[in-house]
Amino acid sequence: MGLLNSLLDHNRAFVEAREYEQFETDKFPDKNLAVLACMDARLVELLPKAMGLKNGDAKLIKNAGALVTHQWGSVMRSLLIAVYELRAEEICVVAHHDCGMRAIDPNRILANAQERGVSAETIATLRGAGIDLDAWLKGFDNVQDSVRHTVATIRSHPLMPKDIPVHGLVIHPATGKLDLIIDGNLPQA
């Protein structure tokens, strides 16, 4: 039995037992909050618990490193939709210590891609088309600086309202301790 079949079997039992009823809510976050967090598996349950969030409290957007890498990408679009359509009134960027995106090696990723069947020609074609794969795949060296950069990117977006506080935090993936990097309620230089 593959993983997909196991997931589907569990889902059938979950639905039949009506376990979903404990999670019923609407699409609007009760705490008027959007959270951009890292997709790290250690944070799946830890992050909401450490922040006192339950189902329905926040819009949770996850990606590798809790990064906004492009002002016109899907993460920024999701944050704007959360603000304009889903009543989010504050944003928290939550990265974490010991992140896999810290000092990630784009060359290693591309070598792994080739080992998995992506041809050198494909990589050369992408580079030839002007795609800077090294910059696109690069992570960060310092998690606090990364959070500061992501908060600044969100704040400076021309469509982001200036009255939306954008906070920056770093969570410890073992203890759940949150370190405040930027309090979005305070004036920023």
Protein Blocks (a to p, Z undefined) as FASTA:
>chain_A
ZZklmmmmmmmmmmmnommmmmgccfbdfklpacdddfbfklmmmmmmmnopaehkaccd
ddehiaafbfkbmklmmmmmmmmmnopabdcddddehiakgopafklmmmmmmmnopafk
lmmmmmmnopafklmmpccfblklmmmmmmmmmmmpmklcfklccddddddfklopacdf
bdckbccZZ
